[in-house]
């Protein structure tokens, strides 16, 4: 960065010259978070009208049942629903009410399905398939609390199959109760040990519960069986991140990326981890790819991560890579938040300063302040430029504005003190330094400067 110059007669005051202030120079350490996706679900519906279990239709409904049978076998559920529209729900037996509810649930006509299934339960409260249907309906709507009592009732009625236990496990996942989810998934796997959906649900729950040893053992089995599943490699990365093993997390995400090279989420995750490992070029490459191929729904996330990376690159003085990332971000500027647009202008100003293009830097900083008049980074940077160009009135104005912002007060006071020293207004400079010391009593260097100024004032009378 370019440093401000001081006059020779100031050296005895030991005032450290200010540098162009940028928030990037104070970038905090990066934190990468990876959340595995929820277990995938296939909600199964049994529409077998003539099941030998549960209940049977009434004698006077058999001709209607024979009319429905071929349509059900063909999977023509809309035609079945149309036929049901010609009948009064309350006049049907619980069996037909149940079938109506199942068919409407298949068609995602939830209101009608709920009404029909509840009607069947009003006559037969222990009708297991109706409880199963309602639990599936509520789960598809995300109403997990309403689904749970119907699943519990299925178990109480002796219908404790793997699907019911797995559904209960999923409800516990949604309620952030991982230990309960683990117990339910294990029950489901006792009945269907090779069901991959339940295995991955158990893995998800073990990771959420922090039982990384069990999770690693299960994950090893799953990867041996499905080494080309990118989701499993992401789970491996999640475990590694929880163990603070960023290198293994990065290696796992890179495998996931090879298996799904166009996955923008994987590119963004890999970019963040490469940044923490100092692989700046690879990080920018991945971010550039993600920005070029990202879907509209992910633009905000990709832009946010790119902005964080840009901040970090400038802090590390990786100017060429920062310039490259700025060019990639330019087309998305209007999609950034107001605050991010202002920060982006500050970053472009920093690049201009590094290239010695102070005119462009001023333009970018004024643009940032137009968006956010209280952006301390821009105020202090602009003050430094004005001070460098000996435009002290403008510099003073920027510092005065910055000192109203608590985070930037110290830099503003020091900047104002330096201006007053250059104007040989030592008493005012002393006043600014005392403000700084009162707010930062641990800064012994300020006390040294204050004593030097007091001595100079005394000598000059």
Buried (B, 14 or more C-beta within 10 A) or exposed (E): EEEBEBEEEBEEBEBEEBBBBBBBBEBEEBEBEBEBEEBEBEBEBEBEBEEEEBBBBBEEBEEBBEEBEEBBEEEEBEBBBEBBEEEEBEEBBBBBBBBBBBBBBBBEBBEBBBBBBBBBBEBBEEBBBBBBBBBBBBBBEEBBEBBBEBBBBBBEEEBBBBBBBBBBBBBBBBEEBBEBBBBBBBBBBEBBEEBEBBBBBBBBBBBBBEBBEBBBEBBEEBBEEEEEBBBBBBBBBBBBBBEEBBEBBBBBBBBBBEBBEEBBBBBBBBBBBBBBBEBBEBBBBBBBBBBEBBEEEBBBBBBBBBBBBBBBBBBBEBBEBBBBBBEBBEEBBEBBEEEBBBBBBBBBBBBBBBEEBBEBBBBBBEBBBEBBEEBBBBBBBBBBBBBBEEEBEBBBBBBBBBBEBEEBBBBBBBBBBBBBBBEEEBEBBBBBBBBBBEEBEEBEEBEEBBEBBBEBEEEEE
